[in-house]
Amino acid sequence: MNATRLDARDIAILATLCREGRIAKTELAARVNLSPTPCWERMKRLEQVGLIRGYRAEIDLAGIGPHVQVFVTVELESHRAESFQIFERTVARLDAVTGCWAIGGGYDYLMQVVAPDVAAFQTLMDGLLESRAGVRRYYSYIVTKPVKDEPPAMGLLRG
């Protein structure tokens, strides 16, 4: 299945699950105006083709304990394919890195890091610099206040 083969009910299912991953299947069916069995079949199909990659809880990290969230732009020393692969393999093993994206423009990657405190973040970055990951330089941006963190509106993606 590709994006052009999604109908309005598929989009409604995806949009609802983005906002409410724990919604009861009967409630989901009612919201998208389907009976439970066809809704369940569509949901399973969306999972099988990889559009639904999983379900997870949104955790309030502040409720667990102090932490710092940092966005980091990274520039690599070399732009050979092997250099990108080495960096990506290294980052994939770092639990504190909760997101990492290859980006266009002046930097090579944007990372999202969650650490207990700034000292732990700096230790992580020192280790990354000392590793063979090939980091030339990085710039860190500490989150001081979350303003908005929402899943994308599914309707916007259908152009």
Backbone as JSON Lines, residues from 0, in Angstrom:
{"i":0,"aa":"M","n":[0.85,-1.18,0.0],"ca":[0.0,0.0,0.0],"c":[0.89,1.24,0.0]}
{"i":1,"aa":"N","n":[0.52,2.23,-0.8],"ca":[1.23,3.5,-0.74],"c":[0.24,4.6,-0.39]}
{"i":2,"aa":"A","n":[0.73,5.79,-0.19],"ca":[-0.11,6.89,0.29],"c":[-1.27,7.17,-0.65]}
{"i":3,"aa":"T","n":[-1.13,6.95,-1.94],"ca":[-2.21,7.26,-2.87],"c":[-3.36,6.27,-2.76]}
{"i":4,"aa":"R","n":[-3.15,5.14,-2.13],"ca":[-4.21,4.14,-2.0],"c":[-4.92,4.21,-0.66]}
{"i":5,"aa":"L","n":[-4.64,5.21,0.14],"ca":[-5.35,5.38,1.4],"c":[-6.63,6.15,1.15]}
{"i":6,"aa":"D","n":[-7.72,5.69,1.74],"ca":[-8.96,6.44,1.61],"c":[-9.18,7.26,2.9]}
{"i":7,"aa":"A","n":[-10.28,7.98,2.92],"ca":[-10.57,8.86,4.05],"c":[-10.68,8.1,5.37]}
{"i":8,"aa":"R","n":[-11.2,6.88,5.34],"ca":[-11.33,6.11,6.58],"c":[-9.96,5.65,7.07]}
{"i":9,"aa":"D","n":[-9.07,5.26,6.14],"ca":[-7.71,4.9,6.55],"c":[-7.03,6.08,7.24]}
{"i":10,"aa":"I","n":[-7.17,7.25,6.64],"ca":[-6.58,8.46,7.22],"c":[-7.2,8.75,8.59]}
{"i":11,"aa":"A","n":[-8.5,8.58,8.72],"ca":[-9.17,8.81,10.0],"c":[-8.67,7.83,11.06]}
{"i":12,"aa":"I","n":[-8.45,6.58,10.68],"ca":[-7.92,5.58,11.62],"c":[-6.52,6.01,12.07]}
{"i":13,"aa":"L","n":[-5.67,6.36,11.12],"ca":[-4.3,6.77,11.45],"c":[-4.29,8.02,12.33]}
{"i":14,"aa":"A","n":[-5.13,8.99,11.99],"ca":[-5.18,10.23,12.77],"c":[-5.63,9.96,14.2]}
{"i":15,"aa":"T","n":[-6.63,9.13,14.36],"ca":[-7.14,8.82,15.7],"c":[-6.09,8.07,16.51]}
{"i":16,"aa":"L","n":[-5.44,7.08,15.89],"ca":[-4.42,6.31,16.61],"c":[-3.21,7.16,16.97]}
{"i":17,"aa":"C","n":[-2.88,8.16,16.15],"ca":[-1.78,9.07,16.48],"c":[-2.05,9.81,17.77]}
{"i":18,"aa":"R","n":[-3.29,10.22,17.93],"ca":[-3.67,10.99,19.12],"c":[-4.0,10.12,20.31]}
{"i":19,"aa":"E","n":[-4.58,8.94,20.05],"ca":[-5.1,8.09,21.12],"c":[-4.76,6.63,20.84]}
{"i":20,"aa":"G","n":[-3.54,6.25,21.06],"ca":[-3.08,4.9,20.76],"c":[-3.77,3.8,21.56]}
{"i":21,"aa":"R","n":[-4.34,4.15,22.71],"ca":[-4.99,3.14,23.55],"c":[-6.5,3.11,23.38]}
{"i":22,"aa":"I","n":[-7.01,3.75,22.38],"ca":[-8.45,3.78,22.17],"c":[-8.97,2.36,21.96]}
{"i":23,"aa":"A","n":[-10.14,2.07,22.53],"ca":[-10.75,0.75,22.34],"c":[-11.12,0.58,20.87]}
{"i":24,"aa":"K","n":[-11.0,-0.62,20.38],"ca":[-11.27,-0.88,18.97],"c":[-12.72,-0.54,18.6]}
{"i":25,"aa":"T","n":[-13.64,-0.78,19.51],"ca":[-15.05,-0.45,19.21],"c":[-15.23,1.07,19.15]}
{"i":26,"aa":"E","n":[-14.55,1.8,20.01],"ca":[-14.63,3.26,19.97],"c":[-13.97,3.81,18.7]}
{"i":27,"aa":"L","n":[-12.84,3.23,18.31],"ca":[-12.19,3.64,17.06],"c":[-13.13,3.41,15.88]}
{"i":28,"aa":"A","n":[-13.76,2.26,15.84],"ca":[-14.69,1.95,14.75],"c":[-15.82,2.98,14.71]}
{"i":29,"aa":"A","n":[-16.37,3.33,15.87],"ca":[-17.45,4.31,15.91],"c":[-16.97,5.67,15.42]}
{"i":30,"aa":"R","n":[-15.77,6.06,15.8],"ca":[-15.24,7.38,15.41],"c":[-15.02,7.5,13.91]}
{"i":31,"aa":"V","n":[-14.67,6.39,13.26],"ca":[-14.41,6.44,11.82],"c":[-15.59,5.93,11.01]}
{"i":32,"aa":"N","n":[-16.71,5.72,11.7],"ca":[-17.97,5.33,11.06],"c":[-17.86,3.98,10.32]}
{"i":33,"aa":"L","n":[-17.31,3.0,11.03],"ca":[-17.23,1.62,10.51],"c":[-17.71,0.68,11.6]}
{"i":34,"aa":"S","n":[-18.09,-0.52,11.2],"ca":[-18.36,-1.53,12.22],"c":[-17.01,-2.09,12.69]}
{"i":35,"aa":"P","n":[-16.97,-2.71,13.87],"ca":[-15.69,-3.13,14.44],"c":[-14.85,-4.06,13.55]}
{"i":36,"aa":"T","n":[-15.46,-5.06,12.92],"ca":[-14.67,-6.01,12.13],"c":[-13.97,-5.35,10.94]}
{"i":37,"aa":"P","n":[-14.65,-4.58,10.1],"ca":[-13.94,-3.91,9.0],"c":[-12.88,-2.92,9.5]}
{"i":38,"aa":"C","n":[-13.17,-2.26,10.62],"ca":[-12.19,-1.33,11.19],"c":[-10.94,-2.09,11.62]}
{"i":39,"aa":"W","n":[-11.14,-3.21,12.32],"ca":[-10.03,-4.05,12.76],"c":[-9.22,-4.54,11.56]}
{"i":40,"aa":"E","n":[-9.9,-4.96,10.49],"ca":[-9.21,-5.44,9.29],"c":[-8.37,-4.34,8.65]}
{"i":41,"aa":"R","n":[-8.91,-3.13,8.6],"ca":[-8.14,-2.0,8.06],"c":[-6.93,-1.7,8.93]}
{"i":42,"aa":"M","n":[-7.14,-1.73,10.24],"ca":[-6.03,-1.48,11.16],"c":[-4.92,-2.51,10.98]}
{"i":43,"aa":"K","n":[-5.29,-3.78,10.87],"ca":[-4.31,-4.85,10.67],"c":[-3.57,-4.65,9.35]}
{"i":44,"aa":"R","n":[-4.3,-4.25,8.3],"ca":[-3.67,-4.01,6.99],"c":[-2.68,-2.85,7.08]}
{"i":45,"aa":"L","n":[-3.05,-1.78,7.79],"ca":[-2.16,-0.64,7.96],"c":[-0.91,-1.03,8.75]}
{"i":46,"aa":"E","n":[-1.06,-1.94,9.71],"ca":[0.1,-2.47,10.44],"c":[0.97,-3.31,9.52]}
{"i":47,"aa":"Q","n":[0.35,-4.2,8.74],"ca":[1.1,-5.13,7.89],"c":[1.91,-4.42,6.82]}
{"i":48,"aa":"V","n":[1.4,-3.33,6.29],"ca":[2.15,-2.6,5.26],"c":[3.14,-1.62,5.86]}
{"i":49,"aa":"G","n":[3.19,-1.53,7.19],"ca":[4.19,-0.72,7.85],"c":[3.81,0.73,8.11]}
{"i":50,"aa":"L","n":[2.56,1.1,7.84],"ca":[2.15,2.48,8.14],"c":[1.96,2.69,9.63]}
{"i":51,"aa":"I","n":[1.52,1.67,10.34],"ca":[1.48,1.71,11.8],"c":[2.67,0.9,12.27]}
{"i":52,"aa":"R","n":[3.66,1.58,12.81],"ca":[4.9,0.9,13.21],"c":[4.89,0.42,14.64]}
{"i":53,"aa":"G","n":[3.95,0.91,15.45],"ca":[3.89,0.47,16.84],"c":[2.99,1.39,17.64]}
{"i":54,"aa":"Y","n":[2.86,1.06,18.91],"ca":[2.04,1.82,19.83],"c":[2.9,2.08,21.06]}
{"i":55,"aa":"R","n":[2.82,3.3,21.57],"ca":[3.61,3.59,22.76],"c":[2.95,4.66,23.61]}
{"i":56,"aa":"A","n":[3.36,4.69,24.84],"ca":[2.83,5.69,25.77],"c":[3.67,6.95,25.69]}
{"i":57,"aa":"E","n":[3.03,8.08,25.9],"ca":[3.72,9.36,25.97],"c":[4.0,9.62,27.45]}
{"i":58,"aa":"I","n":[5.25,9.6,27.84],"ca":[5.64,9.68,29.24],"c":[6.03,11.11,29.6]}
{"i":59,"aa":"D","n":[5.57,11.59,30.74],"ca":[5.98,12.89,31.25],"c":[7.29,12.67,32.01]}
{"i":60,"aa":"L","n":[8.4,12.93,31.33],"ca":[9.72,12.68,31.93],"c":[9.95,13.48,33.2]}
{"i":61,"aa":"A","n":[9.39,14.68,33.28],"ca":[9.56,15.49,34.49],"c":[8.95,14.8,35.7]}
{"i":62,"aa":"G","n":[7.9,14.01,35.47],"ca":[7.28,13.28,36.57],"c":[8.14,12.14,37.09]}
{"i":63,"aa":"I","n":[9.06,11.67,36.28],"ca":[9.96,10.59,36.68],"c":[11.15,11.14,37.44]}
{"i":64,"aa":"G","n":[11.64,12.29,37.0],"ca":[12.79,12.89,37.66],"c":[13.41,13.97,36.8]}
{"i":65,"aa":"P","n":[14.4,14.65,37.35],"ca":[15.06,15.71,36.59],"c":[15.72,15.14,35.33]}
{"i":66,"aa":"H","n":[15.72,15.95,34.3],"ca":[16.36,15.56,33.05],"c":[16.58,16.81,32.2]}
{"i":67,"aa":"V","n":[17.36,16.64,31.17],"ca":[17.57,17.71,30.21],"c":[17.35,17.12,28.83]}
{"i":68,"aa":"Q","n":[16.65,17.87,27.99],"ca":[16.44,17.47,26.6],"c":[17.25,18.44,25.75]}
{"i":69,"aa":"V","n":[18.03,17.89,24.82],"ca":[18.93,18.71,24.02],"c":[18.8,18.32,22.55]}
{"i":70,"aa":"F","n":[18.7,19.32,21.69],"ca":[18.8,19.08,20.26],"c":[20.22,19.44,19.85]}
{"i":71,"aa":"V","n":[20.8,18.61,19.01],"ca":[22.2,18.77,18.65],"c":[22.34,18.71,17.13]}
{"i":72,"aa":"T","n":[22.96,19.73,16.55],"ca":[23.3,19.66,15.14],"c":[24.72,19.13,15.04]}
{"i":73,"aa":"V","n":[24.94,18.24,14.09],"ca":[26.24,17.56,13.98],"c":[26.79,17.71,12.56]}
{"i":74,"aa":"E","n":[28.06,18.03,12.49],"ca":[28.77,18.07,11.21],"c":[29.86,17.01,11.26]}
{"i":75,"aa":"L","n":[29.92,16.18,10.24],"ca":[30.93,15.13,10.17],"c":[32.21,15.65,9.52]}
{"i":76,"aa":"E","n":[33.33,14.99,9.85],"ca":[34.61,15.36,9.26],"c":[34.66,15.02,7.78]}
{"i":77,"aa":"S","n":[34.08,13.89,7.42],"ca":[34.12,13.41,6.04],"c":[32.71,13.15,5.55]}
{"i":78,"aa":"H","n":[32.52,13.32,4.26],"ca":[31.2,13.09,3.69],"c":[31.19,11.89,2.75]}
{"i":79,"aa":"R","n":[31.99,10.92,3.07],"ca":[31.97,9.65,2.33],"c":[30.84,8.79,2.89]}
{"i":80,"aa":"A","n":[30.3,7.92,2.04],"ca":[29.2,7.05,2.47],"c":[29.58,6.26,3.72]}
{"i":81,"aa":"E","n":[30.79,5.78,3.78],"ca":[31.25,5.0,4.93],"c":[31.21,5.84,6.21]}
{"i":82,"aa":"S","n":[31.54,7.12,6.12],"ca":[31.52,8.0,7.29],"c":[30.11,8.14,7.85]}
{"i":83,"aa":"F","n":[29.13,8.3,6.96],"ca":[27.74,8.39,7.4],"c":[27.3,7.08,8.06]}
{"i":84,"aa":"Q","n":[27.68,5.97,7.47],"ca":[27.31,4.66,8.02],"c":[27.9,4.45,9.41]}
{"i":85,"aa":"I","n":[29.17,4.82,9.58],"ca":[29.82,4.66,10.89],"c":[29.12,5.52,11.93]}
{"i":86,"aa":"F","n":[28.85,6.78,11.58],"ca":[28.17,7.67,12.52],"c":[26.8,7.1,12.9]}
{"i":87,"aa":"E","n":[26.03,6.68,11.92],"ca":[24.68,6.17,12.18],"c":[24.7,4.91,13.03]}
{"i":88,"aa":"R","n":[25.66,4.03,12.79],"ca":[25.77,2.82,13.63],"c":[26.14,3.19,15.06]}
{"i":89,"aa":"T","n":[27.02,4.15,15.23],"ca":[27.44,4.58,16.56],"c":[26.25,5.18,17.32]}
{"i":90,"aa":"V","n":[25.52,6.08,16.68],"ca":[24.39,6.74,17.33],"c":[23.28,5.75,17.66]}
{"i":91,"aa":"A","n":[23.08,4.76,16.81],"ca":[22.02,3.77,17.05],"c":[22.23,3.02,18.36]}
{"i":92,"aa":"R","n":[23.47,2.94,18.83],"ca":[23.78,2.23,20.08],"c":[23.67,3.11,21.32]}
{"i":93,"aa":"L","n":[23.41,4.4,21.16],"ca":[23.38,5.32,22.3],"c":[21.94,5.52,22.77]}
{"i":94,"aa":"D","n":[21.61,4.97,23.93],"ca":[20.24,5.06,24.45],"c":[19.8,6.49,24.7]}
{"i":95,"aa":"A","n":[20.72,7.38,25.06],"ca":[20.37,8.77,25.35],"c":[19.94,9.52,24.09]}
{"i":96,"aa":"V","n":[20.35,9.03,22.93],"ca":[19.93,9.65,21.67],"c":[18.56,9.06,21.33]}
{"i":97,"aa":"T","n":[17.52,9.88,21.48],"ca":[16.16,9.39,21.28],"c":[15.65,9.64,19.87]}
{"i":98,"aa":"G","n":[16.36,10.44,19.11],"ca":[16.0,10.7,17.72],"c":[17.23,11.19,16.98]}
{"i":99,"aa":"C","n":[17.35,10.82,15.73],"ca":[18.46,11.3,14.92],"c":[18.01,11.3,13.46]}
{"i":100,"aa":"W","n":[18.22,12.43,12.81],"ca":[17.78,12.6,11.43],"c":[18.92,13.14,10.58]}
{"i":101,"aa":"A","n":[19.14,12.56,9.41],"ca":[20.05,13.14,8.42],"c":[19.31,14.33,7.83]}
{"i":102,"aa":"I","n":[19.99,15.47,7.72],"ca":[19.33,16.69,7.25],"c":[20.14,17.34,6.14]}
{"i":103,"aa":"G","n":[19.47,18.12,5.34],"ca":[20.14,18.92,4.32],"c":[20.48,20.28,4.89]}
{"i":104,"aa":"G","n":[21.32,21.01,4.22],"ca":[21.7,22.34,4.69],"c":[23.11,22.32,5.23]}
{"i":105,"aa":"G","n":[23.37,23.15,6.22],"ca":[24.72,23.33,6.73],"c":[25.23,22.22,7.63]}
{"i":106,"aa":"Y","n":[24.35,21.39,8.16],"ca":[24.77,20.32,9.06],"c":[24.38,18.99,8.46]}
{"i":107,"aa":"D","n":[24.95,17.93,9.0],"ca":[24.68,16.59,8.48],"c":[23.55,15.88,9.22]}
{"i":108,"aa":"Y","n":[23.46,16.12,10.53],"ca":[22.47,15.42,11.35],"c":[21.88,16.36,12.39]}
{"i":109,"aa":"L","n":[20.65,16.02,12.78],"ca":[20.01,16.64,13.94],"c":[19.7,15.5,14.9]}
{"i":110,"aa":"M","n":[20.2,15.61,16.12],"ca":[19.95,14.57,17.14],"c":[19.1,15.15,18.26]}
{"i":111,"aa":"Q","n":[18.29,14.29,18.85],"ca":[17.54,14.61,20.05],"c":[18.11,13.75,21.16]}
{"i":112,"aa":"V","n":[18.51,14.37,22.25],"ca":[19.15,13.67,23.35],"c":[18.38,13.96,24.64]}
{"i":113,"aa":"V","n":[18.15,12.92,25.44],"ca":[17.58,13.09,26.77],"c":[18.59,12.5,27.76]}
{"i":114,"aa":"A","n":[19.0,13.33,28.71],"ca":[20.01,12.92,29.69],"c":[19.56,13.38,31.08]}
{"i":115,"aa":"P","n":[20.11,12.76,32.13],"ca":[19.72,13.16,33.49],"c":[20.05,14.62,33.81]}
{"i":116,"aa":"D","n":[21.15,15.12,33.26],"ca":[21.56,16.5,33.52],"c":[22.56,16.93,32.44]}
{"i":117,"aa":"V","n":[22.98,18.18,32.5],"ca":[23.9,18.71,31.5],"c":[25.25,17.99,31.55]}
{"i":118,"aa":"A","n":[25.7,17.64,32.73],"ca":[26.98,16.93,32.85],"c":[26.92,15.57,32.14]}
{"i":119,"aa":"A","n":[25.82,14.85,32.29],"ca":[25.67,13.56,31.61],"c":[25.61,13.76,30.09]}
{"i":120,"aa":"F","n":[24.93,14.82,29.65],"ca":[24.9,15.13,28.22],"c":[26.31,15.39,27.72]}
{"i":121,"aa":"Q","n":[27.08,16.19,28.46],"ca":[28.44,16.52,28.01],"c":[29.33,15.28,27.98]}
{"i":122,"aa":"T","n":[29.17,14.38,28.93],"ca":[29.92,13.13,28.93],"c":[29.59,12.32,27.68]}
{"i":123,"aa":"L","n":[28.3,12.28,27.32],"ca":[27.88,11.58,26.11],"c":[28.56,12.19,24.87]}
{"i":124,"aa":"M","n":[28.53,13.51,24.79],"ca":[29.11,14.18,23.62],"c":[30.63,14.03,23.59]}
{"i":125,"aa":"D","n":[31.29,14.09,24.75],"ca":[32.74,13.86,24.8],"c":[33.07,12.47,24.28]}
{"i":126,"aa":"G","n":[32.28,11.49,24.7],"ca":[32.49,10.12,24.22],"c":[32.27,10.0,22.72]}
{"i":127,"aa":"L","n":[31.29,10.7,22.2],"ca":[31.02,10.67,20.77],"c":[32.17,11.32,20.0]}
{"i":128,"aa":"L","n":[32.72,12.41,20.53],"ca":[33.87,13.07,19.89],"c":[35.11,12.18,19.91]}
{"i":129,"aa":"E","n":[35.3,11.44,20.99],"ca":[36.49,10.58,21.13],"c":[36.34,9.27,20.36]}
{"i":130,"aa":"S","n":[35.13,8.91,20.02],"ca":[34.91,7.66,19.28],"c":[35.34,7.85,17.83]}
{"i":131,"aa":"R","n":[35.17,6.82,17.07],"ca":[35.49,6.89,15.65],"c":[34.27,7.26,14.82]}
{"i":132,"aa":"A","n":[33.33,7.98,15.43],"ca":[32.09,8.35,14.74],"c":[32.32,9.44,13.69]}
{"i":133,"aa":"G","n":[33.43,10.15,13.76],"ca":[33.76,11.14,12.73],"c":[33.11,12.49,12.91]}
{"i":134,"aa":"V","n":[32.79,12.88,14.14],"ca":[32.16,14.18,14.38],"c":[33.23,15.28,14.32]}
{"i":135,"aa":"R","n":[33.01,16.23,13.43],"ca":[33.91,17.39,13.33],"c":[33.54,18.41,14.39]}
{"i":136,"aa":"R","n":[32.25,18.76,14.44],"ca":[31.77,19.72,15.43],"c":[30.28,19.52,15.65]}
{"i":137,"aa":"Y","n":[29.83,20.05,16.77],"ca":[28.4,19.98,17.06],"c":[27.99,21.24,17.79]}
{"i":138,"aa":"Y","n":[26.72,21.54,17.7],"ca":[26.13,22.66,18.42],"c":[24.93,22.12,19.18]}
{"i":139,"aa":"S","n":[24.84,22.48,20.46],"ca":[23.77,21.94,21.28],"c":[22.78,23.05,21.66]}
{"i":140,"aa":"Y","n":[21.51,22.66,21.71],"ca":[20.43,23.58,22.03],"c":[19.58,22.92,23.11]}
{"i":141,"aa":"I","n":[19.69,23.44,24.32],"ca":[18.99,22.86,25.46],"c":[17.55,23.36,25.47]}
{"i":142,"aa":"V","n":[16.63,22.43,25.59],"ca":[15.21,22.78,25.65],"c":[14.93,23.39,27.02]}
{"i":143,"aa":"T","n":[14.43,24.61,27.01],"ca":[14.1,25.28,28.27],"c":[12.63,25.17,28.61]}
{"i":144,"aa":"K","n":[11.78,24.97,27.56],"ca":[10.35,24.84,27.8],"c":[9.71,24.21,26.57]}
{"i":145,"aa":"P","n":[9.0,23.11,26.77],"ca":[8.27,22.57,25.62],"c":[7.11,23.49,25.26]}
{"i":146,"aa":"V","n":[6.95,23.74,23.99],"ca":[5.87,24.61,23.54],"c":[4.81,23.81,22.8]}
{"i":147,"aa":"K","n":[5.24,22.91,21.91],"ca":[4.3,22.08,21.17],"c":[5.01,20.8,20.78]}
{"i":148,"aa":"D","n":[4.32,19.69,20.99],"ca":[4.85,18.37,20.63],"c":[3.67,17.5,20.27]}
{"i":149,"aa":"E","n":[3.26,17.56,19.03],"ca":[2.07,16.85,18.56],"c":[2.42,15.99,17.35]}
{"i":150,"aa":"P","n":[1.68,14.91,17.14],"ca":[1.86,14.16,15.89],"c":[1.34,15.0,14.72]}
{"i":151,"aa":"P","n":[1.84,14.73,13.52],"ca":[1.37,15.52,12.38],"c":[-0.1,15.26,12.1]}
{"i":152,"aa":"A","n":[-0.78,16.28,11.58],"ca":[-2.17,16.12,11.17],"c":[-2.18,15.31,9.88]}
{"i":153,"aa":"M","n":[-2.81,14.16,9.91],"ca":[-2.78,13.25,8.76],"c":[-3.33,13.89,7.5]}
{"i":154,"aa":"G","n":[-4.35,14.74,7.63],"ca":[-4.93,15.38,6.46],"c":[-3.94,16.26,5.72]}
{"i":155,"aa":"L","n":[-2.99,16.83,6.43],"ca":[-2.0,17.7,5.81],"c":[-1.06,16.92,4.88]}
{"i":156,"aa":"L","n":[-0.89,15.66,5.14],"ca":[0.05,14.85,4.37],"c":[-0.54,14.35,3.07]}
{"i":157,"aa":"R","n":[-1.79,14.56,2.86],"ca":[-2.46,14.05,1.65],"c":[-2.46,15.05,0.51]}
{"i":158,"aa":"G","n":[-1.97,16.3,0.76],"ca":[-1.85,17.33,-0.25],"c":[-2.96,17.45,-1.13]}
